[in-house]
Amino acid sequence: MAYRWETPASVWLEDAQGAQDKLGKGGGQNTGQFSLAATEGLGRIDWGTQQRARLADVAHLLGASLPTACEHAPIYPEGFAFCPECGSPLERLAGRRERLPDWWGPFADQALPRHVPHGLPVTSLALGDSLEERAAAPEIGRPDTSMPTPPNAHCVFAAASYGFPEQRLLALAPGRGALQYWDPLAGSWQVLVPEEGAADLSFNISDYGWLPELEPRRGEVALLPTARGLCRLWINPVSETWRTETILAGSMVAAPGSMRRHVACLVRGEAGQVKLCTLLPDLTLAREDDCGALPQSGWSRPIGYDGRLHWLHDAGQLLWRPGEAPRWLPWPDTWLPRLDFGGPTLSRDGRMWLIGHDGQSYAFLELGVDNPQRERIDGARLGFANLLFRRGHPVVDEPWSGEHVEDQQEDDALVLPLLRSFNNNRSQPSGLVLRFHKYTGRAEEALASRVIVRTTVEWIGRRNVILDDIARLARPLECVPFVYANRLWLHHPDWNRIRGWDLEALT
């Protein structure tokens, strides 16, 4: 019979031989192996061979103890300060807690001020304060570190504690519904498996987006769209499993959005129409509104601005404000949006605009009004949220203003913004961009099928810094930046390694 150890959060079992020795009933050598039987919030624990290979990571997540000078056991229950067999001191991890900023993708940054549109690639982390300490252009830098690409490479990333003492990285591949967990101590990716009854996590009919839990319980991750509807995701890194809890049943056609603590979901109705379901802060259903025969796929992530959510589509825009019925506004005339160019941007008077093409020229269209104003421009502009570029030059005034030319040689370049870092201390926006060198073709071709011979990864800010040089880049829109473990990372499904650059402590 195994000896049972109970801690405030867990139950551990010591192997039978070790238990007999401690009680003075055995004459053999004490093996002293401890296994986790149960722990708060994680459900069923499967303590198998695979988990024993990850004991260091498990100990850090649970706050258990690790040996420092003996080999009587590879792991000890929480609170153990000395090995019960030989008295050697142990490394106590209980009570230690990392304080690193969460990362849910820039579109889910809840710390942005209200006058910045939420849902765009904009982060509140002051990345430039660290990156701009590097040598300025034209010197070309290199990544400081790297990590292997997840087995399912087309993915989105989240770095948070999920109720544990330390931050961990998740990579979710929405196309296959594969959830992957990075074990930083073992230096490897673990593909988590679903528990019985879990919903399918695949969601690829529209842009992906989730709603993070701001005060998570142990193992609690986020609210996300699935094949069954809106679900809450839980992970068990010890057993390497995940489970879901259905919040709203139905077939979702777009990523969920949040405004004033209300959650809004676009769901396919029984008659084939689209309906908008509104959830109260306690996630109970408040109301359902019939939106009519709207598209069943191809929606953008919702963008929150001025107290309202905007879902954008090639056919039009759906607007919703808490307490009101949703409004569908089709695009006027022959104007078609260019959603791949980045996303909405702001004019100086606070209105939101989206770039498109009317068959003759590019033009910015005012969003959210019945009779929108239109501003024609003489060429494509790539970017979002005031981080705009025409060819290789920034646009620093109104979105339709002329570009600011500092170097005529950049006329033969094309800049694609990936991430804006919002900072109140800066008069002009700064962020992470890709610069395509010696490219004179159309912007649409560069973003779709063209292989770019030479691309540099750059930080644009008070100082322009070249972080890396990339040869033969294809499908640049699949580049995914994220922040984890005080590093800025850049991932592309074609690469074997994820590039990383050290940041100063972000607390």
N, C-alpha and C positions, 0 to 999 in steps of 0.2 A: 504494500500500500504506500503511495507517495505521500510525502510530508507536504502539508498545505501552508502556504504563506499568504497572508492577506495584507494588502496595503490600502490606503484610502481610495485608490482608483482601480486596483487590479487584484487578481488572484493568480498566484504562481504555484506550480507544483515542482517539488524536488524529487528526483528519481528515487525509487524505493531503496536502492542500496545506500545512497547517501543518507536517507532518512533513518535507516536502521543504525548506521554508524553514529549518527548524532544522538540517538537514544541509548547508545551503548549496547545494542543488540547484535551488531555485526562485527565480524572479524576481518572483513576484506578491506581493500583500499577504497576510500570514499571518492566516488566519481563526481559528486556534487553538481550534477547538471540540473539547471532550472529551466522550466518551460512555462510559457504564458498560457493560462487556462481561460481567463476572461479579463476584459478591461473596459472601462467606462466608455460607452458611445460607439464601440466598434463592432458590436454584434458577435457573430460566431468567429472563433479563432481557430485557424488550422495551422498548428505548429509543426510544419513538416521540414523536409530537408532543404527546400528552397529558402524558407524563412531563416533557418540556421545559418545560411550563407550570407544573410543580410543582418546579422545581429547588431553590428555597430549602428546601422541606421535605425533599427528598431529601438535600441537603447536611447538614442537621441530623441526620437519621437515621443517615447513614453516617459522619459526622465528616469530611466533605470540606471544601474551602476555597471561599470566595466572594470575588468582587472587591470592593474598596472605592474604588478611584480610577481604574480603567480599564475598558474595555469589550471587551477582546480575547477573553474567554470568560465565559460566565455561571456556570460551575462549573469547579473544578479538583480533581484527585485529592487524597486524604488526604495530609496532610503538606506540601503546597505552601505556602510562606510568602511567595513573591514570584511575580508573573506572569513566566513565562519569556520573554515577548516584550518587555516594557518595564521590568520590575523593580519595578513598583508593589507595595506590601505587600498581602497578602490577609488576610481574616478566617479564621483557622484554627479549625475547630470540633473537630478531633481532640483527644481527651482530656477534653473537657467532658462532664459528666454531671449531669443533674438528679437531685435527690433529693426526689421528691414521693411521698406515700403512694399505694399502689395502691388501686383501687376496683373490686370485682367484684360490686357489689350487696351490701347489708348481710348477706344470707343466706350469703355466702361469706367472711365476715371470719374469718380464721384467728388473729387476734391477740387475740380475746376470751378471758377466763379460762374455766376449765372449769365453774365454777358458774353461768355464763350460758348458756342454751340457744343452740346454734348452729343457723342456718337460719332465724332470724326476722329482721325488719327492725331489727337492732341493730348499731351500728358502734362500734368502739373509738376512733374519732377524737373528740377533745375539741372538738366543734364549738361548744359553748356558751361556751367561753372567749373566742371571738371574737365570736359573734353577740350575746352579752349586753352587749357594749360599746356597742351601738346604743341609741338613745333608747327608753325603756321605754314600754309601753302606758299611756295610750290613743293615743299618737302613732302614726300609720300610716306605715310606711316604704314604700319603693319598691325594685325591683331595681336593682343597681348596673350590670348589664350584661345582655346577651342574646346568643343565637346562634340561627341558623335551625333549625327542626325538621328532622330527617332525612327524606329522601324517603319512606321507609317508616316511618311515625310510630309504629306499635305495636311497641315495641322495648324491649330491656334494654341497659344500658350497662356498659362496662368501660373503666377508665382505668389503664393500666400502661405499662411500657417495652417489654415483649415482647422483651427482649434488646437493645434499642437504647439509645443514650445518653439519649434524651429520652422523656418520657411522651407517649402518644397516646391518643385516645379512639376506641372502637369502639361502634357501635350495631348490635346484631343483632336483626332482626325474625324471631322464630321462626315466625310464621304463614306467612311466604313464604320463609323461608330466605335472606333478603337480608342481606348483611354490608356495613356502611357505615363509612367511615373519615373522620374529621374532620381536615382539613388546616388547622391553626391559622394558618399563615402566609399561605395563600391565602384563608382565611375561607370555606371551602366543604366540602361533603360529597362524598366520592367513593364510588360504589357499586363494591365490589370484585367481580370476576367469578371464577367457579370455574375452576381448571385442569382439564385432561382427567382423568377418573377420580375426581374429588372427590365425596364423598358429599353428598347433599341435606341442608342444615342445618335444614330445617323440622322443627318439633316443637311440636305444639299440642294433644296429647291429655291433657296434665297440666301442672301448674305447671312453669315453666322453671327450670333450675338448671345451673350448670357448676362444674367443679373447676379452679381456676387452677393454673398451674405456678409454684411458689415460686421456682425458680431457672431461668428460661427460657433456652433457646438463642435465637439470633437468629431472630426471626419466630415463635417458639413462643407460643401463646396459652393454651389451656386444654383440658381434657377435657370433652366435651359430648355430650349425647344427640342422635342423628340418626336418619334413616330406616334406616340400615344398622346401627345399634348405637352403642356408645361409641367416639368418635373423638377423636383429637388434632387440633386446628386450628392451622394455620400461615398466616401472612399474608406477602405480599410487597408492601409499600407502594410500591416503586419501579415495578413492573409493574402495580400495582393488581389483584392476583389473590390467591386463597387456595387452599389445598389441605388435604386431610385424610389422616390415617393411622388405619386401623381398629385399635382395641385389642380390642374384643369385638364379634363379629358377632352380630346378632340384632335383633329388633324390640322396642325399649324401650318400656315402658308408664309410666315415671316417671323423674324426674330422678335422677341418681346421687348417692350419698352417700359420705362418708369418715369412718372412725372408727379411731383407732389405726393410721394409715397403711395400713389396708385400704380398698379401694373396693368398694362394694356396688351392684349394678344389678338392677332389676326388669325381667325380659325375658319376652316371650310365648313359651311353649313350643310344640313341634310339635303337641301335642294340644289346644292352646287354653288350657292352664292358665298360671298365672303361676309363674315360677321365680326364685329369687334367686341371682345369680352373684356370687361373692366373688373379688376379685383381690388378690394379694399386693402388697407395696410395689413390686416390680419390674413390676407389672401383668400377671403371668402368672396364669392361672386356678387358683384354689385349690380351690373346691368349688362344686357346684350343689345347691340345695335346692328341692324341689317345694313350692310354697305352696298348690296346689289351685286351685279355680275361683274366683279372686278377680277383682275388677273390672279391666277392660282399659284404663281411662282414668279421669280425674278425681282423680288423686292429688295431694296437696300435695308441696312440696319436702320432702325428709327433714330432720328436726329431730334434732340430736345433743345428748344430755344424759345425764349419769350413765353414760358409757361405752356408750351404746346409741343406735341410730337408730330414729326413729319416722316412718313414712309414714302420714299421716292421709287418711281418705276419708269420704264421707258414710255409708258402710256400716260402717266400723270402723277399726281401727288395726293396722298391721303392725309388729312389734317385732323388732329384730335386734341381737345383740351378737356381736362378732368371736369366732369359734371355736364358736358355738352355732347351732342351727337356728332359723329365724325362727318367730315366733308370731303368729297372727292372732286378734285379739280383736274380735268384733262389739260394737257399742254395745248397752247393756242396754235392755230394755223398749221404750218408745216414744221414748226420748230421741234427738234428732237434733242433730248439731253445727251450729254457726253459724261455719263456717270463714271467711266473709267479714267477720266482726267483728274479725279481727286474727290471732289465733293463741294458742297456749298461754301461760299465765302461771304464776308461782310463788307458793306460799304461804310463810309465814315458816319453816316446817319443811323447806323444800326440795323439796316435792312439786310436780309439774307438773299443771296443770288446764286444761280446755278448756270454754268456754261453749257451751251448747246449749239446746234447748227440748223439753219432754216433752209438749207439747199443752196444758198448763195454765199453766205458768210457766217462766221462764228458770231455769237451774241450771248450776253448775259441776260437772264430772265429773272425778274423779281419773284420770290417764292412767297406763298401763303396768302395771296390776294386774288380776287376774282378777275380784275383787269390789270394784269401785271405790266410793269414798265419793262422796256427792252433797251439794252445798250449794245450796239454793234461794236465789234472789235476787228482788227485787221489780221489776227492770227491766233492760233491756239494758245491757251494758257493752262498750265498744269499746276495743280495744288489745291489747297483748301484752307479755310479759316485764316485768310490773309497771308498765308505762306504760298505765294504765287510766283510763277516764272513764265516768261515768254522766251522761248529758245533757251539760251544760257544766261539770261539777265533777269534780275528780280523786278517785280512790279510792286512799288512801295507806296502808292497813293490809292486811288480808287481801283477796283478790279479791272475797269476798262481803260485805265490810264496807260500811257506809254511806259515801256520798260525803262529801268534805270541802267544805262550803259556805263560800265567801268572799264571794260576790256573788249575792244572790237573783235578780238579773236574768239570770244565766246559766242559770236554769231553762228559758228559752225558746231555748236554744242546744243544739247537738249537736257534740261534738268527736270527730274521727276522727284518731287517731295515724297518722303515716306512717313515722316513723323515730325510734328511740331511740338516744341517744348515751350509751354506758356510760362512767362515770367513777367510780373508787373513792373520789374525794374528796367525793362527794355522797351525802347521806343519802336523798334522794328522786330518782327517775329524771327525766331531762330529755330533750326531743326536739322534733321537728318535727311539727306537727299542723295540721289544717284545722278551722276553727270555722264551722259553719253557723249564721247568725244568724236569729232569729225563726222557728225551725223547731220545730214541736211534733208532727210526724208520727212514724211508726214508723221505727226505724233501718233496717230492711230496705228500705223505700221510698227513703230517702235514698241508700242505697248502690247501688240498682238503676236506677230509671228517672226519679226525681224531679229536676227542674231546680231547683237551689238559687239563690234570688234573689241572696243576698249571702254570700260566703265570705271569710274572712281566713286568710292563711297566717301561722302564729305559731310562735315558739320559746318553749317552756315550760321554765323552769329557775329559777335563782336570781332572775332578772328575766324577766318575760314581755315579749317583743318582737313587735310586729306587723310582719311583713316585707312584706306586700302585701295588696291588696284585690282580689277577683275577683268579677265580676258573672256571673250565670247559668252556674254550673258544673254539668255533668252527668257522671255516671259517675265519682265522685271516686276510686274504687278504681284507676282507670287513671293516677292521678298517680304519677310515678316520680321520687323524689329521687336524686341522685348527686353525688359530689364529683370535681371535675376541675380541674386548674390552680389550686389554692388557692381554689376557689370552690365554694359549695353551689349546685346547680342543681335546678330543678323543671320536669319535663316532663309535658305532657298531650297526647295525640294531636290534640285539637281546637284547640290553640293554634298560631299561626304562628311563635312565638318561644319559646325555652326561657329561663325567667327564671333569673338568676344573682346571688348575693350574695357579696361578697368575704370571704375568711377571712384570718386571720393565717397566716404561714408554718407549714404543718403538716409537720414533719420528724421 
